[in-house]
Amino acid sequence: MNEKTRFMLALIAPAALVLVLFQVVPILTGANASFRDWTLYDPKRTWIGLANYIHVLRDAEFLGITSASPGAGSFSPSFCCR
């Protein structure tokens, strides 16, 4: 590895580290939490798979909100683009 390559890596490494710490890690943590039955007051984190997503997609209130929004089912807020 020549000096120019090491210099470029030294400039890119801090930005890549910040990107991983503040974007990738929270996304993966949130994805992991979405597949678990996890509450703040109960430290048990039981794996439930897709049950949370199935529950949301069968919820009448959620379906009512998404069908009333512009775009017929898009996840945009209902107060936008009237």
URHUGI-V53030 format. One record per pair of residues at least 24 apart in sequence whose ideal C-beta (glycine too) atoms are under 8 Angstrom apart, sorted by the first residue. I is the first residue (numbers start at 1). J is the second residue. Records with the same first field share a line. If there is no record, write none. Layout:
I->J  J
This chain:
none
